[in-house]
Amino acid sequence: MKRLQVVMSEAELQRYHRIARAEGMTLSAWVRRTLTEARRTASEERIRNKLRAIEEAGQWNAPTADPEAMLAEIEAGRLGD
């Protein structure tokens, strides 16, 4: 186990103590649970954002072709062929 030190105002610390007590938990247990929930939420949000980006990219009406053929067309355009 490792110890985490967090600097905060006395007022913040007292608020967190009250919340933890109201939930029947020690402050340490409440902080661990809250950090675990935050990590899970952040991971789920990243996944949702990536899926949303993929879905949006699927809506694009962009030309597609074999990559080699596209590169050849681009090069031909540069050379004026």
BELGI-V448914 format. One record per pair of residues at least 4 apart in sequence whose ideal C-beta (glycine too) atoms are under 7 Angstrom apart, sorted by the first residue. I is the first residue (numbers start at 1). J is the second residue. Records with the same first field share a line. If there is no record, write none. Layout:
I->J  J
This chain:
8->12  13
10->14
11->15
12->16
13->17
14->18
15->19
16->20  27
17->21  27
18->22
19->23  30
20->25  26  27  30
23->30
25->29  30
26->30
27->31
28->32
29->33
30->34
31->35
32->36
33->37
34->38
35->39
36->40
37->41
38->42
39->43
40->44
41->45
42->46
43->47
44->48
45->49
46->50
47->51
48->52
49->53
50->54
51->55
52->56
53->57
54->58
65->69  70
66->70
67->71
68->72
69->73
70->74
71->75
72->76
73->77
74->78
75->79
76->81
